[in-house]
Amino acid sequence: MSVKLLFIVSFYFLSAISTLGYGFFLKYYLTSNKINLDYGISGLLGIFFLILYSYLSHFFIAHGMIHNSILFLLGIFSFIFFFPSNYNKIHFKIICLIFVLLLIAFFCFKTHDDFPYYHFPYTNYLTKSEIIIGVGNYDPAFRSPSSIFYFNSLFYLPFIKHNLYHIGSILIMGYSLTTICTTIFERFKLKKIDHIFFYSLISFTFILVFFYRISEHGTDRSAQILSFILILEILIFFKKEQIFDSFLNKIFIIGSLIISLKVFYLIYMILLIPIIYFVHKKKYFLKEIIKNKLLYLSILFLFLMTSINFFNSGCLAYPLPFSCFENFNWSVSLEEVQRMKTHYENWSKAGATPNFSVDNYKEYISNFNWFAGWLDRYFFNKVSDFLLGLLFLTIIFIFTFYSSKRKNNEKLNLKLLYTFLAILFLEWFYNHPTLRYGGYSLIAILIFIPLSVLLAKFYNDIKKLRSKVFFILFLTVSIFFYRHVDRISFEHEFYNYSPFKTVFYKIDEDHHFRVEKEFKKTIEFYENCTRKKIKCENKNKLLAFKKFNRFVFVESDKFSLEEVNGTYTYSKKQK
């Protein structure tokens, strides 16, 4: 085993331990002994805490190696110190097996297409500088960053350096699968072979088979994986199998993470609130919510997220024009915000592809003019393949668990949940009908819930059921493992990688670090100007000045640099 491989494997497991440690820490101080949070949810709670901390600390310090090393070690100490004394051995084995399984996916040699464009540069910027106001003026991709960049920036560590900038995706996947697997095991143990059991089993299979490649997760699939967990908790809540406070804790954790990964998921939580109210049906509904400690952390979490968005672009939720304030120096113009909103919508409706682009974006996306083009260029290209995959998965589950004998199933009232999902689907289809913007999870969940209800009606004795479940799990893991072995083999041949020597993803110095170089030049230009060491003519598209003792980036074509009383100041150019 090479030294590089040893390092990456060690830091992979230690990252999971450190994050889980913060989850244990927060669980100890914020929840009562009555509330049960499995190791998966505890891990997500740890991610929640670290993102919150990353948001807050970024206003004051860069996430450098020394800072991150201390934070990393504190997480490991928290894991040791706050590890539950009454821990469940089976649950612990589950999380260990999950992360051992996912190790092969961690060797991510070919990264996501957006990774060198802005995932890596933005994450790297967080490790080099405290907040730069107006950083969104560099590129539209920097105007509303995903929280996963803030989480990943905390893993800029000695020896490993930049090579854990994709750790967030696999940790979210690992803890989510742990929660799902724990649910499967617990319900099997208690002989609760109901729709929740089958929903968990199908979701576990789907995530490992369809979302197997970490390099393709980007900023989108992590939120979709968490959507499966959100629906799982709602299904359990509908059966009233856990205390309300425990449910709220999970919803606040999962909901905050989903919104922070992609802000348009805010609609999920807006629509979920009335559903919770109607299902709970208790007089002191609001009082119970107000008493929950995680509510206030979630509010702080979302406040910091929107604050960073505001200081990046002048918008609370870019690119929604109504959330933008144009009167700040660093603000992106409303015209530009609207242009990008139109561009994103056009792209999601197949109006802009690598080989095709419509002439008039606004006309194309209005009044369902886009539907025929979307159907031809996107539905019959990607969505149809995805639906065929779901059909194949459905057939496997029906044939595996089919029985001529039927059970007297309990009556289920899932009308509210179906309504919730239907509204989400319509919103998705109308505004951004691309699979990466929530389509994978929405379509899958809309199929999985009725499929789970159907499977729960078939009678299977425990012995037969055990062998069938084992078959599904074995098949799922085998497919997952085979696809990664095949991937590594292909990448070894195509990119001339050695899986045991070149264990890190490839970094192009010019491409990955171009943003860092641009920012450095801009700041040096400002500092030299203020000291009158050079002639202040900047050819870069960015100019910098200081406000609130923080660097502010503005566009050079909108501002001019003038000398006033021996110092240089910026003023808006007259149109």
KEKOLRO-343595 format. One line per 2 residues: number of its first residue (from 1); for each residue x, y, z of C-alpha. Coordinates in Angstrom, 1 decimal, decimal comma, m for minus. Example, Ala and Ser with C-alpha at 12.3 -4.5 7.8 and 13.67 -1.06 7.14 Angstrom:
# KEKOLRO-343595
1> 12,3/m4,5/7,8 | 13,7/m1,1/7,1;
# end
This chain:
# KEKOLRO-343595
1> 0,0/0,0/0,0 | 1,4/3,4/m1,0;
3> 1,8/6,3/1,5 | m0,8/8,3/m0,5;
5> m3,3/5,5/m0,3 | m2,7/5,1/3,4;
7> m3,2/8,8/4,0 | m6,4/9,1/1,9;
9> m8,0/6,0/3,6 | m7,0/7,2/7,1;
11> m8,4/10,7/6,5 | m11,5/9,3/4,9;
13> m12,5/7,4/8,1 | m11,2/10,1/10,5;
15> m13,4/12,7/8,6 | m16,4/10,5/9,2;
17> m15,5/10,0/12,9 | m14,8/13,7/13,5;
19> m18,1/14,8/11,9 | m20,0/12,2/13,9;
21> m18,3/13,5/17,0 | m19,8/16,9/16,5;
23> m23,2/15,3/16,0 | m22,8/13,4/19,4;
25> m21,7/16,7/21,0 | m24,8/18,6/19,8;
27> m27,1/15,7/20,5 | m25,8/15,6/24,1;
29> m26,5/19,3/24,8 | m29,6/19,9/22,7;
31> m31,8/16,8/23,0 | m33,4/15,0/25,9;
33> m32,7/11,4/26,7 | m36,1/10,4/25,4;
35> m35,2/11,5/21,9 | m33,6/8,8/19,8;
37> m31,2/9,9/17,0 | m29,6/7,1/15,1;
39> m25,9/7,4/14,1 | m27,0/8,4/10,6;
41> m29,0/11,4/11,8 | m26,3/12,2/14,4;
43> m23,8/12,3/11,5 | m26,1/14,7/9,6;
45> m26,4/16,8/12,8 | m22,6/17,0/12,8;
47> m22,6/18,2/9,2 | m25,3/20,7/10,1;
49> m23,1/22,1/13,0 | m20,0/22,3/10,9;
51> m21,7/24,1/8,1 | m23,2/26,5/10,6;
53> m19,7/27,1/12,1 | m18,2/27,4/8,6;
55> m20,7/30,1/7,7 | m20,1/32,1/10,9;
57> m16,3/31,7/11,0 | m15,9/32,8/7,3;
59> m16,8/36,3/8,3 | m13,7/36,5/10,5;
61> m11,0/34,0/9,4 | m9,9/31,8/6,5;
63> m10,2/28,1/6,9 | m6,5/27,4/6,9;
65> m4,6/24,3/7,8 | m4,0/25,1/11,5;
67> m7,6/26,2/12,1 | m8,9/23,1/10,3;
69> m6,6/20,7/12,1 | m7,7/22,0/15,5;
71> m11,4/21,7/14,5 | m10,7/18,2/13,0;
73> m9,1/16,9/16,2 | m11,8/18,5/18,4;
75> m14,3/16,4/16,5 | m12,4/13,2/17,1;
77> m12,1/14,0/20,8 | m15,9/14,8/20,9;
79> m16,5/11,4/19,3 | m14,5/9,7/22,1;
81> m15,9/11,8/24,9 | m19,6/12,0/23,9;
83> m19,9/8,5/22,4 | m23,2/7,1/23,8;
85> m22,6/4,9/26,8 | m25,7/2,8/25,9;
87> m24,7/2,5/22,3 | m26,3/m0,1/20,0;
89> m23,7/m2,5/18,7 | m25,8/m3,4/15,6;
91> m26,3/0,2/14,7 | m22,6/0,9/15,1;
93> m21,8/m2,1/12,9 | m24,2/m0,7/10,3;
95> m22,4/2,7/10,0 | m19,0/1,0/9,9;
97> m20,1/m1,3/7,1 | m21,7/1,6/5,2;
99> m18,4/3,6/5,2 | m16,3/0,6/4,4;
101> m18,6/m0,1/1,4 | m18,4/3,6/0,2;
103> m14,6/3,6/0,4 | m14,3/2,4/m3,2;
105> m16,5/5,3/m4,3 | m14,2/7,7/m2,6;
107> m11,4/7,1/m5,2 | m12,8/9,8/m7,4;
109> m10,3/10,4/m10,2 | m12,5/12,1/m12,8;
111> m14,4/14,9/m11,0 | m17,7/16,6/m11,8;
113> m17,5/18,9/m14,8 | m18,3/21,9/m12,6;
115> m15,7/20,9/m10,1 | m12,7/22,8/m11,6;
117> m15,0/25,6/m12,8 | m16,3/26,7/m9,4;
119> m16,6/23,9/m6,8 | m12,9/23,6/m6,2;
121> m12,1/27,4/m6,7 | m14,8/28,5/m4,3;
123> m13,9/26,0/m1,7 | m10,2/26,9/m2,0;
125> m11,1/30,6/m1,7 | m12,6/29,8/1,7;
127> m9,3/28,4/2,9 | m7,3/31,4/1,7;
129> m9,4/34,4/2,8 | m12,1/35,6/5,1;
131> m15,2/36,8/3,4 | m14,8/39,0/0,3;
133> m17,9/41,1/m0,2 | m19,1/41,1/m3,8;
135> m17,2/37,9/m4,7 | m20,2/37,1/m7,0;
137> m19,0/39,8/m9,4 | m16,2/37,4/m10,4;
139> m18,6/34,9/m11,9 | m22,3/34,0/m11,7;
141> m21,4/30,6/m10,1 | m20,0/32,5/m7,1;
143> m23,2/34,4/m6,3 | m25,1/31,6/m4,4;
145> m22,7/28,9/m3,4 | m23,8/25,6/m2,0;
147> m23,2/24,9/1,7 | m21,2/21,8/0,7;
149> m18,3/24,1/m0,3 | m18,3/25,6/3,2;
151> m18,3/22,1/4,7 | m15,6/20,8/2,4;
153> m13,4/23,8/3,2 | m12,9/22,6/6,8;
155> m11,1/19,5/5,4 | m8,1/21,4/4,0;
157> m5,6/19,5/6,2 | m1,9/18,6/6,4;
159> m0,6/16,0/3,9 | m4,0/15,7/2,2;
161> m4,3/19,5/1,4 | m6,9/20,0/m1,4;
163> m7,8/16,4/m1,9 | m10,8/16,3/0,5;
165> m12,7/19,0/m1,3 | m15,3/16,3/m2,3;
167> m15,6/14,6/1,1 | m19,0/16,3/1,8;
169> m20,9/14,4/m0,8 | m19,8/11,0/0,5;
171> m20,4/11,9/4,1 | m23,9/12,9/3,4;
173> m24,5/9,8/1,4 | m22,9/7,6/4,1;
175> m25,0/9,0/7,0 | m28,2/8,9/4,9;
177> m27,6/5,3/4,0 | m26,9/4,6/7,6;
179> m30,3/6,0/8,6 | m32,1/4,0/5,9;
181> m30,3/0,8/6,7 | m30,9/1,2/10,5;
183> m34,6/1,6/9,7 | m34,6/m1,6/7,6;
185> m32,9/m3,5/10,4 | m35,1/m2,2/13,2;
187> m38,4/m2,8/11,5 | m37,2/m6,3/10,4;
189> m36,2/m7,0/14,0 | m39,6/m5,9/15,3;
191> m41,4/m7,7/12,4 | m42,9/m4,4/11,1;
193> m42,9/m5,4/7,5 | m44,9/m2,4/6,3;
195> m44,6/0,3/3,7 | m41,9/2,1/5,7;
197> m39,8/m1,0/5,6 | m40,1/m1,4/1,8;
199> m39,7/2,3/1,1 | m36,4/2,2/3,1;
201> m35,2/m1,0/1,2 | m36,1/0,5/m2,2;
203> m34,5/3,8/m1,4 | m31,3/2,1/m0,2;
205> m31,1/0,2/m3,5 | m31,9/3,3/m5,6;
207> m29,2/5,5/m4,0 | m26,5/2,9/m4,4;
209> m27,4/1,9/m7,9 | m28,4/5,3/m9,4;
211> m26,2/7,6/m7,4 | m23,2/5,4/m7,2;
213> m20,7/7,8/m8,6 | m19,6/10,5/m6,2;
215> m18,0/12,5/m8,9 | m21,4/13,1/m10,4;
217> m23,0/14,4/m7,2 | m22,0/18,0/m7,6;
219> m24,2/20,2/m5,5 | m27,4/18,5/m6,6;
221> m27,6/14,9/m5,7 | m26,7/15,3/m2,0;
223> m29,9/17,3/m1,6 | m31,9/14,7/m3,4;
225> m30,5/11,9/m1,2 | m31,6/13,9/1,8;
227> m35,0/14,2/0,2 | m35,4/10,4/0,6;
229> m34,6/10,7/4,3 | m37,1/13,6/4,7;
231> m39,9/11,6/3,2 | m38,9/8,6/5,3;
233> m39,2/10,7/8,5 | m42,6/12,0/7,3;
235> m43,9/8,5/6,7 | m42,8/7,5/10,2;
237> m44,4/10,6/11,6 | m47,7/9,8/9,8;
239> m47,7/6,5/11,8 | m47,0/8,4/15,0;
241> m44,2/6,0/16,0 | m42,0/8,7/17,5;
243> m42,5/11,7/19,8 | m43,1/15,0/18,1;
245> m40,0/16,7/19,4 | m37,8/13,9/17,9;
247> m39,5/14,4/14,5 | m39,0/18,1/14,7;
249> m35,3/17,7/15,4 | m34,9/15,5/12,3;
251> m36,9/17,8/10,1 | m34,9/20,9/11,2;
253> m31,6/19,2/10,5 | m32,6/17,6/7,2;
255> m34,6/20,6/6,0 | m31,8/23,1/6,7;
257> m29,3/21,0/5,0 | m31,5/20,5/1,9;
259> m32,2/24,3/1,6 | m28,5/25,2/2,1;
261> m27,4/22,8/m0,7 | m29,9/24,3/m3,2;
263> m32,0/27,3/m2,2 | m34,9/26,5/m4,4;
265> m35,7/23,5/m2,1 | m37,1/26,2/0,3;
267> m40,5/25,3/m1,2 | m40,2/21,8/0,4;
269> m40,3/23,3/3,9 | m42,9/25,9/3,2;
271> m45,3/23,2/2,0 | m44,4/20,8/4,7;
273> m45,4/23,1/7,6 | m49,2/22,9/7,0;
275> m48,9/19,1/6,5 | m47,2/18,7/9,9;
277> m49,9/20,9/11,5 | m52,9/18,9/10,1;
279> m51,3/15,5/11,0 | m50,2/16,5/14,5;
281> m53,7/17,9/15,4 | m52,7/19,1/18,8;
283> m53,7/22,2/20,6 | m50,2/23,3/21,6;
285> m48,6/22,7/18,1 | m46,9/26,1/18,0;
287> m45,8/25,9/21,6 | m44,0/22,6/21,0;
289> m42,2/24,0/18,0 | m41,1/27,1/19,9;
291> m39,7/25,0/22,7 | m37,5/23,0/20,3;
293> m33,8/24,1/20,6 | m32,9/23,1/17,1;
295> m35,4/25,5/15,7 | m33,3/28,5/16,8;
297> m30,1/26,9/15,4 | m31,9/26,3/12,1;
299> m33,0/30,0/12,1 | m29,4/31,1/12,7;
301> m28,2/28,6/10,1 | m30,5/30,0/7,4;
303> m29,8/33,6/8,5 | m26,1/33,1/8,0;
305> m26,7/31,4/4,7 | m28,8/34,3/3,4;
307> m26,3/36,8/4,8 | m23,5/35,2/2,9;
309> m25,6/35,2/m0,3 | m26,4/38,9/0,3;
311> m22,7/39,8/0,7 | m21,8/37,8/m2,3;
313> m24,3/39,3/m4,7 | m26,7/41,7/m3,0;
315> m29,4/39,0/m3,2 | m30,8/36,9/m0,3;
317> m31,7/34,1/m2,7 | m30,0/34,5/m6,0;
319> m31,3/34,5/m8,8 | m34,7/35,6/m7,5;
321> m35,1/39,3/m8,4 | m37,5/40,1/m5,6;
323> m34,8/39,0/m3,0 | m32,2/41,4/m4,5;
325> m31,0/44,9/m3,4 | m29,4/46,8/m6,2;
327> m28,3/49,9/m4,3 | m25,2/48,4/m2,8;
329> m21,8/48,9/m4,5 | m21,2/45,1/m4,7;
331> m24,8/44,3/m5,8 | m25,4/42,5/m9,1;
333> m27,8/44,6/m11,2 | m31,4/43,4/m11,4;
335> m31,1/43,2/m15,1 | m28,2/40,7/m14,8;
337> m30,1/38,8/m12,1 | m33,1/38,5/m14,4;
339> m30,9/37,5/m17,3 | m29,3/34,7/m15,3;
341> m32,7/33,5/m14,0 | m33,9/33,3/m17,6;
343> m30,7/31,5/m18,6 | m31,0/28,9/m15,9;
345> m34,7/28,3/m16,7 | m33,9/28,1/m20,4;
347> m31,1/25,6/m19,7 | m33,3/23,4/m17,5;
349> m36,0/23,4/m20,3 | m33,5/22,2/m22,9;
351> m33,2/25,6/m24,6 | m29,4/25,6/m24,2;
353> m27,3/22,5/m24,7 | m23,6/22,0/m25,8;
355> m24,9/21,5/m29,3 | m28,1/23,7/m29,4;
357> m29,3/27,1/m28,3 | m32,6/28,9/m29,0;
359> m32,5/32,4/m30,3 | m35,0/34,0/m28,0;
361> m34,8/32,7/m24,4 | m37,8/34,7/m23,1;
363> m40,1/33,6/m25,8 | m39,0/29,9/m25,6;
365> m39,6/29,6/m21,8 | m43,0/31,3/m21,9;
367> m46,5/29,6/m22,3 | m45,1/26,1/m22,5;
369> m43,3/26,9/m25,8 | m40,5/24,9/m24,5;
371> m42,3/21,7/m24,0 | m41,9/20,2/m27,5;
373> m38,1/21,0/m27,5 | m37,7/19,6/m24,0;
375> m39,6/16,5/m24,9 | m37,4/15,9/m28,0;
377> m34,0/16,9/m26,6 | m34,3/16,0/m23,0;
379> m37,1/13,6/m22,2 | m36,3/11,1/m24,9;
381> m32,6/11,5/m24,1 | m32,3/11,4/m20,3;
383> m35,7/11,2/m18,6 | m36,8/8,1/m20,6;
385> m33,6/6,2/m19,7 | m34,2/7,1/m16,1;
387> m37,8/5,9/m16,2 | m36,7/2,6/m17,8;
389> m34,3/2,2/m15,0 | m37,0/2,8/m12,4;
391> m39,3/0,4/m14,2 | m36,7/m2,3/m14,1;
393> m36,1/m1,7/m10,4 | m39,9/m1,9/m9,8;
395> m40,2/m5,2/m11,7 | m37,4/m6,7/m9,6;
397> m39,0/m5,8/m6,3 | m42,5/m7,0/m7,4;
399> m41,2/m10,3/m8,6 | m39,0/m10,8/m5,5;
401> m41,7/m10,0/m2,9 | m44,8/m11,1/m4,8;
403> m47,1/m13,5/m2,9 | m50,5/m14,8/m3,7;
405> m51,4/m14,4/m0,1 | m52,4/m11,0/1,1;
407> m52,3/m9,4/4,6 | m55,0/m7,4/6,3;
409> m53,1/m4,2/6,0 | m53,7/m1,2/8,2;
411> m55,6/1,6/6,6 | m53,3/4,4/5,4;
413> m54,2/8,0/4,8 | m51,4/9,4/2,6;
415> m53,5/11,9/0,7 | m51,7/14,9/2,3;
417> m48,3/13,4/1,4 | m49,4/12,6/m2,1;
419> m50,7/16,2/m2,4 | m47,4/17,5/m1,1;
421> m45,4/15,5/m3,6 | m47,8/16,4/m6,5;
423> m47,4/20,1/m5,9 | m43,6/19,7/m5,7;
425> m43,6/17,8/m9,0 | m45,7/20,4/m10,7;
427> m43,5/23,2/m9,4 | m40,4/21,3/m10,6;
429> m42,0/20,5/m14,0 | m43,1/24,1/m14,6;
431> m40,0/26,0/m13,4 | m36,9/23,7/m13,8;
433> m37,7/20,3/m15,3 | m34,3/18,8/m15,3;
435> m33,4/15,7/m13,3 | m30,5/17,3/m11,5;
437> m32,8/20,0/m10,0 | m34,8/17,6/m7,9;
439> m36,2/15,4/m10,7 | m34,4/12,2/m9,7;
441> m35,7/12,1/m6,2 | m39,2/13,5/m6,9;
443> m40,0/11,0/m9,7 | m38,5/8,1/m7,8;
445> m40,4/8,9/m4,5 | m43,7/9,3/m6,4;
447> m43,2/5,7/m7,6 | m41,6/4,2/m4,5;
449> m44,4/5,2/m2,0 | m47,3/3,4/m3,8;
451> m44,9/0,6/m4,7 | m44,1/0,2/m1,0;
453> m47,7/0,2/m0,1 | m48,3/m2,5/m2,7;
455> m45,4/m4,7/m1,5 | m46,6/m4,4/2,1;
457> m49,9/m6,1/1,1 | m48,1/m9,3/0,1;
459> m47,7/m11,9/2,9 | m44,2/m13,3/3,4;
461> m43,2/m15,3/6,4 | m40,1/m14,0/8,2;
463> m37,7/m16,8/7,0 | m38,6/m16,3/3,3;
465> m38,5/m12,6/3,8 | m35,1/m12,7/5,3;
467> m33,7/m14,5/2,3 | m35,4/m12,1/m0,1;
469> m34,1/m9,1/1,7 | m30,6/m10,6/1,7;
471> m30,9/m11,2/m2,0 | m31,9/m7,6/m2,7;
473> m29,1/m6,2/m0,5 | m26,5/m8,6/m1,9;
475> m27,5/m7,7/m5,5 | m27,4/m4,0/m4,7;
477> m24,0/m4,1/m3,1 | m22,7/m6,3/m5,9;
479> m23,9/m3,9/m8,6 | m22,4/m0,9/m6,7;
481> m19,1/m2,6/m6,2 | m18,9/m4,0/m9,8;
483> m19,7/m0,5/m11,3 | m16,9/1,1/m9,3;
485> m14,3/m1,6/m10,2 | m15,3/m1,2/m13,8;
487> m15,0/2,6/m13,4 | m11,5/2,4/m11,9;
489> m10,4/m0,1/m14,5 | m11,6/2,3/m17,3;
491> m10,1/5,4/m15,7 | m6,8/3,5/m15,2;
493> m6,7/2,7/m18,9 | m8,1/5,9/m20,3;
495> m6,4/8,4/m18,0 | m3,3/6,3/m17,3;
497> m4,0/6,3/m13,6 | m2,7/3,8/m11,1;
499> m5,5/3,2/m8,5 | m2,9/2,5/m5,8;
501> m0,5/5,3/m6,6 | m2,6/8,1/m8,0;
503> m5,4/8,0/m5,4 | m6,2/11,7/m5,6;
505> m8,3/13,4/m8,2 | m6,1/15,2/m10,8;
507> m5,4/18,9/m10,2 | m4,5/21,3/m13,1;
509> m2,6/24,2/m11,5 | m3,7/26,7/m14,1;
511> m7,3/25,6/m14,2 | m8,1/24,8/m10,6;
513> m6,2/27,8/m9,1 | m7,1/30,5/m11,6;
515> m9,6/32,1/m9,3 | m7,1/32,3/m6,4;
517> m4,6/34,0/m8,8 | m7,2/36,4/m10,0;
519> m8,3/37,4/m6,5 | m4,7/37,8/m5,4;
521> m3,9/40,1/m8,3 | m7,0/42,2/m7,6;
523> m6,1/42,6/m3,9 | m2,4/43,3/m4,7;
525> m3,5/46,0/m7,2 | m5,6/47,7/m4,5;
527> m2,9/47,6/m1,9 | m0,3/48,9/m4,3;
529> m2,6/51,7/m5,4 | m3,3/52,8/m1,9;
531> 0,5/52,9/m1,2 | 1,0/54,9/m4,5;
533> 3,6/52,4/m5,7 | 2,2/51,8/m9,1;
535> 0,0/53,5/m11,7 | m3,6/52,5/m10,9;
537> m4,8/51,0/m14,2 | m6,3/47,6/m13,7;
539> m6,8/45,5/m16,7 | m8,7/42,8/m14,8;
541> m12,5/42,8/m14,7 | m12,4/43,2/m10,9;
543> m11,6/46,2/m8,7 | m11,2/46,1/m4,9;
545> m11,7/48,5/m2,1 | m12,3/48,1/1,7;
547> m15,5/48,4/3,6 | m16,2/47,2/7,1;
549> m12,5/46,3/7,1 | m13,3/43,7/4,5;
551> m12,3/43,6/0,8 | m15,1/44,4/m1,6;
553> m15,0/43,3/m5,2 | m16,8/45,4/m7,9;
555> m16,7/45,2/m11,7 | m14,2/47,5/m13,3;
557> m16,5/48,5/m16,1 | m19,0/49,9/m13,5;
559> m16,5/51,7/m11,2 | m13,6/54,1/m11,6;
561> m10,6/54,7/m9,3 | m10,0/58,2/m8,3;
563> m7,4/59,9/m6,1 | m9,0/62,1/m3,3;
565> m6,7/63,8/m0,7 | m3,9/61,4/m1,4;
567> m5,9/58,2/m1,2 | m7,6/56,1/m3,8;
569> m11,4/55,7/m3,8 | m13,9/54,1/m6,1;
571> m17,0/55,7/m7,5 | m19,7/54,5/m9,9;
573> m19,2/55,4/m13,5 | m21,9/57,6/m15,0;
575> m24,0/55,8/m17,6;
# end
